[in-house]
Amino acid sequence: MFEAYVTNLGLYPERGAGAGEYLKFPTTVEEVQALFSRIGIDGKQYEEYFITDYDSDILGLTDHLGEYESLDELNYLAHLLEEMTPAELEKLEAVMDAGEYTSSVKDLINLTQNLDCFDFYSDVNSEEELGRMYIQDFEAMQVPEHLIDYIDYEAYGRDIRINDGGHFAPGGYVADNRSNFVEHYTGLDDIPDEYRISKVHARDEKEETHSILATIKQFKEAPPTPYKEKAGPFHEER
């Protein structure tokens, strides 16, 4: 489904990309423990990780995943994605492209369970095609056969899109159908036990005034100082 480059937070200033490895999701407790061992997260000297890169064959998914995501939450999302059909994944990609429910992994988890709240028409990529579909296929309005070639399908499709608040995604047309979106997932406590894979946590982004990557950039631009002085922010107590 996707993979994340999990990086040892404490070792990153010294080793850079060498302080981490890619972890494929969905994953297992054993795979996570083995990765932590390889990158030096031992729960003692080095306890925290962050994520420096993502890769996925699901279009647009990685645009909505951040540096500080919970591995448990990512694993739960991956299992939900794995259970989806190709048609459902295509619909999910379109909804994400529209920017609906994409501000957090929590949103994405809930989105996978609420795709029936959206209508999706594959390969409808323009207002003209949308208008033609509604008139010719859905018979949204009765048009005498001798006038069928005189309809402004583009204008009609534009009205539909505006009224729907619809969006043309790479895979087709998607619109919220105003169904009740149910928040099944409210937080980490809702993750089923079988999807929990790690007791180690990422640094809480809310505790940072800048992202880890932005902070490291500041260090690189600052005058040289002894390593211990530079390393302080990466070892502060939670």
C-alpha positions as CSV (number, residue, x, y, z in Angstrom):
1,M,0.0,0.0,0.0
2,F,2.7,2.5,1.0
3,E,6.0,2.7,2.8
4,A,7.6,5.3,5.1
5,Y,11.2,6.2,5.7
6,V,11.5,5.9,9.5
7,T,14.4,7.8,10.9
8,N,16.1,7.7,14.3
9,L,15.5,11.3,15.6
10,G,18.6,11.4,17.8
11,L,21.0,10.1,15.2
12,Y,19.7,12.2,12.3
13,P,21.9,15.3,12.8
14,E,25.0,13.0,12.7
15,R,24.0,10.4,10.1
16,G,21.3,12.1,8.0
17,A,19.5,9.7,5.7
18,G,21.7,6.9,7.0
19,A,19.8,7.0,10.4
20,G,16.7,5.4,8.9
21,E,15.1,2.8,6.6
22,Y,11.9,2.3,4.7
23,L,9.2,0.4,6.4
24,K,6.4,-1.2,4.3
25,F,2.8,-1.0,5.5
26,P,0.8,-2.9,6.5
27,T,3.5,-4.4,8.8
28,T,3.9,-6.4,11.9
29,V,5.3,-6.0,15.4
30,E,8.3,-8.2,14.5
31,E,9.1,-6.1,11.4
32,V,9.0,-2.9,13.3
33,Q,11.2,-4.2,16.1
34,A,13.7,-5.5,13.6
35,L,13.8,-2.1,11.9
36,F,14.2,-0.2,15.2
37,S,17.1,-2.5,16.0
38,R,18.8,-1.8,12.7
39,I,18.5,2.0,13.0
40,G,19.4,2.1,16.6
41,I,16.1,2.9,18.4
42,D,16.7,1.1,21.6
43,G,14.2,2.7,24.0
44,K,17.0,4.0,26.2
45,Q,19.5,6.3,24.5
46,Y,17.4,6.7,21.4
47,E,13.7,6.6,21.9
48,E,12.1,8.7,19.2
49,Y,11.6,8.6,15.4
50,F,10.3,10.8,12.7
51,I,9.5,10.1,9.1
52,T,11.4,11.8,6.3
53,D,9.8,10.3,3.2
54,Y,6.8,8.3,1.9
55,D,6.1,6.3,-1.2
56,S,2.9,4.8,-2.4
57,D,1.1,3.5,-5.5
58,I,-2.1,5.2,-4.3
59,L,-2.2,8.5,-6.1
60,G,-2.0,11.5,-3.8
61,L,-1.9,9.6,-0.5
62,T,1.6,10.6,0.5
63,D,0.7,14.3,0.1
64,H,-1.4,14.0,3.3
65,L,1.1,12.1,5.5
66,G,3.4,14.0,7.8
67,E,6.7,13.7,9.7
68,Y,5.3,12.8,13.0
69,E,2.7,10.1,12.3
70,S,2.0,7.2,14.6
71,L,3.1,3.9,13.2
72,D,0.1,2.3,14.8
73,E,-2.2,4.7,13.0
74,L,-0.4,4.3,9.7
75,N,-0.7,0.5,10.0
76,Y,-4.4,0.7,10.7
77,L,-4.8,2.9,7.6
78,A,-2.8,0.5,5.5
79,H,-5.0,-2.4,6.6
80,L,-8.1,-0.5,5.7
81,L,-6.6,0.4,2.3
82,E,-5.6,-3.2,1.7
83,E,-9.2,-4.3,2.1
84,M,-10.5,-1.9,-0.5
85,T,-11.3,-2.9,-4.1
86,P,-9.6,-1.3,-7.1
87,A,-12.8,0.7,-7.8
88,E,-12.9,1.9,-4.2
89,L,-9.2,3.0,-4.3
90,E,-9.9,4.9,-7.5
91,K,-12.8,6.7,-5.8
92,L,-10.6,7.4,-2.7
93,E,-7.9,8.9,-4.9
94,A,-10.5,11.3,-6.5
95,V,-11.9,12.4,-3.1
96,M,-8.4,13.0,-1.8
97,D,-7.6,15.0,-4.9
98,A,-10.7,17.2,-4.1
99,G,-9.2,17.8,-0.6
100,E,-12.0,16.2,1.3
101,Y,-11.1,14.8,4.8
102,T,-7.4,14.8,4.2
103,S,-6.0,17.0,7.0
104,S,-4.8,14.1,9.1
105,V,-4.4,10.3,9.2
106,K,-7.5,10.3,11.4
107,D,-9.4,11.9,8.5
108,L,-8.1,9.4,6.0
109,I,-9.0,6.5,8.2
110,N,-12.6,7.9,8.5
111,L,-12.7,8.6,4.8
112,T,-12.0,5.0,3.9
113,Q,-15.1,4.1,5.9
114,N,-17.3,6.8,4.4
115,L,-16.8,6.6,0.6
116,D,-20.5,6.1,0.2
117,C,-20.9,9.8,1.0
118,F,-19.4,10.6,-2.4
119,D,-20.5,10.0,-6.0
120,F,-17.8,9.2,-8.4
121,Y,-18.0,8.9,-12.2
122,S,-14.8,7.3,-13.7
123,D,-13.4,8.9,-16.9
124,V,-15.7,11.9,-16.8
125,N,-13.1,14.6,-17.2
126,S,-14.9,17.7,-18.4
127,E,-18.1,19.7,-17.9
128,E,-19.2,18.7,-21.4
129,E,-18.8,15.0,-20.6
130,L,-20.6,15.6,-17.3
131,G,-23.5,17.4,-18.9
132,R,-23.8,14.7,-21.7
133,M,-23.8,12.0,-19.1
134,Y,-26.7,13.6,-17.1
135,I,-28.8,14.3,-20.1
136,Q,-28.2,11.2,-22.2
137,D,-27.5,8.5,-19.6
138,F,-29.4,9.8,-16.5
139,E,-32.2,11.4,-18.5
140,A,-32.1,14.4,-16.2
141,M,-34.1,16.3,-18.7
142,Q,-36.2,15.3,-21.6
143,V,-34.9,16.5,-25.0
144,P,-36.6,15.8,-28.3
145,E,-34.5,13.7,-30.5
146,H,-34.3,16.3,-33.2
147,L,-32.8,18.8,-30.8
148,I,-30.3,16.5,-29.1
149,D,-27.4,17.9,-31.2
150,Y,-28.2,21.5,-30.2
151,I,-27.8,21.1,-26.4
152,D,-25.0,23.1,-24.8
153,Y,-23.7,20.2,-22.7
154,E,-20.8,22.1,-21.4
155,A,-23.0,24.8,-19.9
156,Y,-25.3,22.2,-18.4
157,G,-22.4,20.3,-17.0
158,R,-21.0,23.5,-15.5
159,D,-24.3,24.2,-13.7
160,I,-24.2,20.6,-12.3
161,R,-20.6,20.9,-11.1
162,I,-21.3,24.3,-9.4
163,N,-24.5,23.0,-7.7
164,D,-22.8,19.8,-6.6
165,G,-19.6,21.5,-5.5
166,G,-18.0,18.8,-7.6
167,H,-14.4,18.3,-8.7
168,F,-12.6,16.8,-11.7
169,A,-9.9,14.5,-10.4
170,P,-7.3,12.7,-12.5
171,G,-9.6,9.6,-12.5
172,G,-13.0,11.2,-13.0
173,Y,-15.6,13.4,-11.5
174,V,-16.4,13.3,-7.8
175,A,-19.0,15.1,-5.6
176,D,-20.2,15.0,-2.1
177,N,-23.7,13.5,-2.1
178,R,-24.6,15.1,1.2
179,S,-24.9,11.7,3.1
180,N,-24.1,11.6,6.8
181,F,-20.3,11.3,7.3
182,V,-19.8,9.1,10.4
183,E,-16.7,9.5,12.4
184,H,-16.0,5.8,13.2
185,Y,-12.4,6.5,14.3
186,T,-11.7,9.2,17.0
187,G,-8.1,8.5,18.0
188,L,-5.4,6.0,18.9
189,D,-7.6,4.3,21.5
190,D,-9.9,3.1,18.7
191,I,-7.1,1.1,16.9
192,P,-7.9,-2.6,17.1
193,D,-5.2,-4.5,19.1
194,E,-4.2,-6.6,16.1
195,Y,-3.0,-3.5,14.2
196,R,-0.9,-2.1,17.1
197,I,2.8,-2.5,16.3
198,S,4.9,-0.1,18.3
199,K,5.3,1.3,21.8
200,V,7.8,3.8,20.5
201,H,6.4,7.2,19.5
202,A,7.2,10.0,17.1
203,R,8.0,13.4,18.5
204,D,4.7,15.3,19.0
205,E,4.6,17.9,16.3
206,K,2.7,20.2,18.6
207,E,5.6,20.4,21.0
208,E,7.9,21.7,18.2
209,T,8.0,25.4,17.2
210,H,9.4,24.2,13.8
211,S,9.6,20.9,12.1
212,I,12.6,18.7,12.7
213,L,13.8,19.3,9.2
214,A,13.5,23.1,9.5
215,T,15.4,23.0,12.8
216,I,18.2,21.0,11.2
217,K,18.4,23.5,8.4
218,Q,18.9,26.2,10.9
219,F,21.7,24.2,12.5
220,K,23.4,23.8,9.2
221,E,23.2,27.6,8.5
222,A,24.5,28.5,12.0
223,P,28.2,28.9,12.9
224,P,30.0,25.7,13.8
225,T,29.6,24.7,17.5
226,P,30.5,21.5,19.4
227,Y,28.2,18.6,18.5
228,K,26.8,18.3,22.0
229,E,25.6,21.9,21.9
230,K,24.0,21.3,18.5
231,A,22.4,18.0,19.6
232,G,20.4,19.4,22.6
233,P,17.0,19.9,20.9
234,F,17.0,16.4,19.6
235,H,17.4,14.9,23.1
236,E,15.2,17.1,25.2
237,E,12.8,15.3,27.6
238,R,9.3,14.8,26.5
